[in-house]
Amino acid sequence: MNITKLRLINFRNIRNLSVDFDSKVNVIIGQNGHGKTNLLESIYFAVYGKSFRPIQSYLDLIFKGSYKSSIHIERKDGSLQDVKIYPDGGIYHKEVFFMNEKVRNIEIYSKYPVILFAPNSLDLIIDDPRGRREDLDTYLSICIKDYAVLYRRYINTLKNRNKVIKAIKENRTGMKELEFWNEKLITEGSEILDMRIKFFDKLNSFRKDIFDKVIKHPSFANNEFVIKYKSSVTANDKSEYAEILREKLLSNRYKEISAGTTLYGVHKDDYVFYLGNKDLRFIGSRGQQRVSAFILKVIQLIYLQDLNKVQPTFLVDDILSELDCTNKKILLDIIQSLNVQVVITSPEELDQKFSKEFKLIRFLN
């Protein structure tokens, strides 16, 4: 559901700001360092209860010299949301209110999700698998209700299994205790794998429509863009996965004990971006990598719309930097074609075509 108004008080470097948004594309234009990204961060934080940038505590989100901060959001359906950040007993806390009732963030993002593309989204292409898994698990927790519960259960099982492995290594317990945690890891991991595989199958069915817009660029021409899920345990279905993982855990138990950790399971899986038969981590130009990461976020947006019948807001931070004119036009054309609200930041003016069709908000903080 569209955001119609955002009001910030003492958030990051923003002392006092009120912004009205259009239901389509909104472009925040301003010089670097003025707080454009902070504005997007405030929306993301209000929805998910966490920042997309590293913070040590909630104090980092408060205007320097102030002791509290607030975020107020009004949406097209008439709903009101407020977030308060304040100190209590020397520790900074946040509280989220919806229609003046205190709620958890899950009650916000299940109704009013946002999808974010930021400069660090490029890490989804070029960085190690951990960041990709984290992004995937966060996203699936938003759009599949059971996934968040199952994933938390799996992580707890993984932690307990690792404790048993360490205890065995230190001769504090026997191998028998590992069997119980093996079966829990297999059962929960099989369910997670099944949900992930179904998501990637659907994802690649959506990406064709988006990719058709991208192949206008010569560097993408005559190449198929595919995102492939890579499991640490190769299997054809959930049942076969469980059997193979069970055998791996059994045959490699001494290897895991020596390592002191669990070496197999969905927590070790990955996904890879291919253009043609080339892995974009190693072959793609920076422009191709940036466009590909953006395509993933657009597909996530469309998948969320299709699956949950909700209208997410798309937050796009500084996507136009480092891109040539052709790639800029491609991405802006895609943004314009989306049937969702978009809030995009830019340090520079857009060309005349897009300036006329987007709502421009000049940021003078």
C-alpha positions in Angstrom: 0.0 0.0 0.0 1.3 3.4 -1.0 2.9 5.8 1.4 1.3 9.2 1.1 3.3 11.1 3.8 6.5 10.7 5.7 7.5 12.9 8.7 10.9 12.6 10.4 12.1 14.2 13.6 15.7 13.9 14.6 16.4 10.9 12.4 20.1 10.6 11.4 21.1 14.1 10.0 17.5 15.1 9.4 16.2 17.5 12.1 12.6 17.9 10.9 11.2 16.9 7.5 7.8 16.2 6.0 7.4 14.7 2.5 4.3 13.9 0.4 4.7 11.0 -2.0 3.0 10.2 -5.3 1.6 6.8 -5.9 4.0 6.1 -8.8 7.6 7.2 -9.1 9.2 9.7 -6.7 12.7 10.9 -7.3 14.6 12.4 -4.3 17.3 14.7 -5.8 20.0 16.2 -3.8 23.8 16.4 -3.2 25.6 13.5 -1.5 25.7 13.8 2.2 22.4 15.7 2.5 20.4 12.7 3.8 18.7 11.1 0.8 19.7 7.6 1.9 18.7 8.4 5.4 15.2 9.1 4.2 15.0 5.7 2.6 16.5 4.1 5.7 13.8 5.6 7.8 11.1 3.9 5.7 12.9 0.6 5.8 13.5 0.8 9.5 9.8 1.7 10.2 8.7 -1.4 8.3 11.3 -4.0 9.3 12.6 -2.7 12.6 16.2 -2.8 11.5 18.5 -0.7 9.3 20.0 -1.9 6.0 23.3 -0.3 7.1 25.5 -1.3 10.0 24.6 0.3 13.3 26.0 -0.2 16.8 22.7 0.8 18.6 19.6 2.7 17.9 21.5 5.8 19.1 23.2 5.9 15.7 19.8 6.7 14.2 19.2 9.8 16.4 20.2 13.3 15.3 23.5 14.3 17.0 22.8 16.2 20.2 19.2 14.9 20.5 18.1 12.0 22.8 15.1 10.7 20.9 13.8 10.3 17.3 10.4 9.6 15.6 9.1 8.4 12.3 5.5 9.0 11.2 4.0 7.3 8.1 0.6 7.8 6.5 -0.6 5.4 3.8 -3.2 5.5 1.1 -5.6 3.2 3.0 -5.8 5.8 5.8 -3.5 3.9 8.2 -1.1 5.7 10.5 2.2 4.2 11.7 4.6 5.7 14.3 8.1 4.6 15.4 9.7 6.0 18.5 13.4 5.6 19.4 14.3 6.7 22.9 16.6 5.9 25.9 15.5 3.9 28.9 18.0 3.0 31.7 20.9 3.9 29.5 19.8 1.6 26.6 18.1 2.8 23.5 14.8 1.2 22.5 12.3 1.4 19.7 8.5 1.1 19.8 6.2 0.6 16.8 2.6 1.8 16.8 -0.1 1.1 14.2 -3.3 3.2 14.6 -2.0 4.1 18.1 -1.7 0.5 19.1 1.7 -1.0 19.9 2.6 -3.7 17.5 5.5 -5.9 16.3 7.2 -5.2 13.0 5.9 -8.5 11.5 2.4 -6.9 11.6 3.7 -4.0 9.5 5.8 -5.8 6.9 3.2 -8.6 6.3 0.8 -5.8 5.2 3.1 -3.1 3.9 6.4 -4.7 2.7 9.2 -2.7 1.0 11.9 -4.0 -1.3 15.2 -2.3 -1.3 17.9 -1.8 -3.9 21.0 -0.1 -2.5 24.6 0.2 -3.6 25.5 -2.8 -1.4 23.0 -4.9 -3.4 25.8 -5.4 -5.8 27.3 -7.6 -3.2 24.6 -10.2 -4.0 26.5 -10.8 -7.3 30.2 -10.5 -6.3 30.4 -11.2 -2.5 30.6 -14.5 -0.6 27.5 -16.8 -0.3 26.7 -15.6 3.3 25.3 -12.3 2.1 23.2 -13.9 -0.6 21.7 -16.4 1.9 20.9 -13.7 4.3 19.1 -11.7 1.6 17.2 -14.8 0.5 16.2 -15.8 4.0 15.1 -12.3 4.9 13.0 -12.0 1.7 11.4 -15.4 2.0 10.5 -14.7 5.6 8.6 -11.7 4.3 6.6 -13.4 1.6 6.1 -16.9 3.1 4.7 -16.9 6.6 5.8 -20.4 7.6 9.4 -19.8 6.3 10.4 -17.4 9.1 9.3 -19.8 11.8 10.9 -22.8 10.1 14.1 -20.9 9.5 14.4 -19.8 13.1 13.8 -23.4 14.2 16.5 -24.6 11.8 19.1 -22.1 13.1 18.4 -23.2 16.6 18.8 -26.8 15.7 22.1 -25.9 13.9 23.4 -24.2 17.0 22.5 -27.1 19.2 24.0 -29.6 16.8 27.2 -27.6 16.8 27.3 -27.6 20.6 27.0 -31.4 20.6 29.8 -31.6 17.9 32.0 -29.5 20.1 31.2 -31.6 23.2 32.1 -34.8 21.3 35.4 -33.2 20.2 36.1 -32.4 23.9 35.1 -35.9 25.0 32.2 -34.5 27.1 29.5 -36.6 25.4 29.1 -39.6 23.0 28.3 -39.9 19.3 24.8 -41.2 20.1 23.5 -37.7 21.0 24.3 -36.5 17.5 21.6 -38.8 16.0 18.7 -36.7 17.4 20.1 -33.4 16.0 20.9 -35.1 12.7 17.2 -36.0 12.1 16.0 -32.5 13.2 18.5 -30.9 10.8 17.4 -33.2 8.0 13.7 -32.7 8.5 13.8 -28.9 8.9 16.4 -28.5 6.2 14.4 -30.5 3.7 11.4 -28.2 4.2 13.5 -25.1 3.8 15.1 -26.5 0.6 11.7 -27.3 -0.8 10.5 -23.7 -0.3 13.7 -22.2 -1.7 13.5 -24.4 -4.9 9.9 -23.5 -5.5 10.8 -19.8 -5.2 13.7 -20.0 -7.7 11.5 -21.9 -10.2 8.9 -19.2 -10.0 11.6 -16.5 -10.0 13.1 -17.7 -13.3 9.6 -17.8 -14.8 9.2 -14.1 -14.0 12.6 -13.0 -15.0 12.0 -13.5 -18.8 9.6 -10.6 -18.9 12.0 -8.3 -17.1 15.0 -9.5 -19.1 13.3 -8.8 -22.4 13.6 -5.1 -21.4 17.3 -5.5 -20.6 18.5 -7.2 -23.8 18.2 -3.8 -25.5 21.7 -3.3 -24.2 24.4 -4.8 -26.6 26.3 -6.5 -23.7 23.2 -8.6 -22.8 22.2 -9.4 -26.4 21.7 -13.1 -27.3 22.5 -14.2 -23.8 20.0 -15.9 -21.4 20.0 -14.4 -17.8 19.4 -17.2 -15.2 19.6 -17.3 -11.4 20.5 -20.9 -10.3 20.1 -22.3 -6.9 23.2 -24.4 -5.8 22.5 -26.8 -3.0 25.4 -28.3 -1.0 23.6 -31.6 -1.4 22.5 -32.5 -4.9 19.1 -34.2 -5.1 16.0 -34.3 -7.3 13.4 -33.8 -4.6 12.9 -33.3 -0.9 12.8 -37.0 -0.1 16.0 -37.8 -1.9 17.6 -34.8 -0.3 16.9 -36.1 3.1 18.4 -39.5 2.3 21.6 -38.0 0.8 22.0 -35.5 3.6 21.6 -38.3 6.2 24.3 -40.3 4.5 26.6 -37.3 4.2 26.2 -36.5 7.9 26.9 -40.1 8.8 29.9 -40.6 6.5 31.5 -37.2 7.4 30.8 -37.2 11.1 34.5 -37.4 12.0 35.3 -34.6 9.6 32.7 -32.4 11.2 34.0 -33.2 14.7 37.5 -32.3 13.6 36.2 -29.0 12.2 34.0 -28.4 15.2 30.9 -27.4 13.1 28.2 -28.6 10.8 29.5 -28.7 7.2 26.4 -29.8 5.3 22.9 -28.4 5.0 20.9 -25.5 3.6 23.0 -23.1 5.7 25.8 -23.8 3.2 23.7 -23.4 0.0 24.1 -20.6 -2.5 22.7 -19.1 -5.7 24.5 -17.9 -8.8 23.8 -15.3 -11.5 24.6 -16.5 -15.1 24.6 -14.5 -18.3 24.7 -17.1 -21.0 26.9 -19.8 -19.5 29.1 -17.3 -17.7 29.1 -16.7 -13.9 28.7 -13.0 -13.5 30.8 -13.0 -10.4 33.9 -13.5 -12.5 33.0 -12.5 -16.0 30.4 -9.7 -15.8 31.3 -6.0 -16.1 30.4 -3.8 -13.1 27.5 -2.4 -15.1 26.2 -5.9 -15.9 26.5 -6.9 -12.3 24.6 -3.8 -11.1 21.8 -4.3 -13.6 21.6 -8.0 -12.7 21.3 -7.3 -9.0 18.6 -4.8 -9.9 16.7 -7.3 -11.9 16.7 -9.7 -8.9 15.1 -7.0 -6.8 12.5 -6.3 -9.4 11.7 -10.0 -9.7 11.4 -10.2 -5.9 8.9 -7.3 -6.1 6.8 -9.0 -8.7 6.9 -12.4 -6.9 5.7 -10.7 -3.7 2.8 -9.0 -5.6 1.8 -12.3 -7.3 2.1 -14.5 -4.2 0.7 -12.3 -1.4 -1.5 -9.9 -3.5 0.1 -6.9 -1.8 1.5 -3.7 -3.3 5.1 -3.3 -2.0 7.0 0.0 -2.1 10.2 -0.2 -4.0 13.1 1.8 -2.4 16.0 2.4 -4.9 19.1 4.1 -3.5 21.6 5.7 -5.9 21.2 3.2 -8.7 22.2 5.6 -11.4 25.8 6.1 -10.3 28.5 4.3 -12.2 26.1 3.5 -15.1 26.5 4.7 -18.7 23.6 6.5 -20.4 22.2 3.3 -22.0 22.0 1.4 -18.7 20.5 4.4 -16.9 17.7 4.6 -19.5 17.1 0.8 -19.3 16.7 0.9 -15.5 14.6 4.0 -15.5 12.3 2.4 -18.2 11.9 -0.7 -16.0 11.1 1.5 -13.0 8.6 3.4 -15.0 6.9 0.2 -16.1 6.4 -1.2 -12.6 2.9 -1.1 -11.1 4.1 -0.1 -7.7 5.1 3.0 -5.7 8.9 3.7 -6.2 11.1 6.0 -4.1 14.4 6.5 -5.8 17.4 8.8 -4.9 19.6 10.5 -7.3 22.5 13.0 -6.9 21.8 14.5 -10.3 18.9 15.8 -12.4 17.1 13.3 -14.7 16.8 13.9 -18.4 13.7 15.7 -19.6 11.6 12.7 -20.5 11.7 11.2 -17.0 11.6 14.6 -15.3 8.1 15.2 -16.7 6.7 11.8 -15.8 8.2 11.3 -12.3 7.5 13.4 -9.1 10.7 15.2 -8.3 11.5 16.0 -4.7 14.5 18.3 -4.3 16.3 17.5 -1.0 17.7 20.6 0.7 18.2 19.3 4.2 
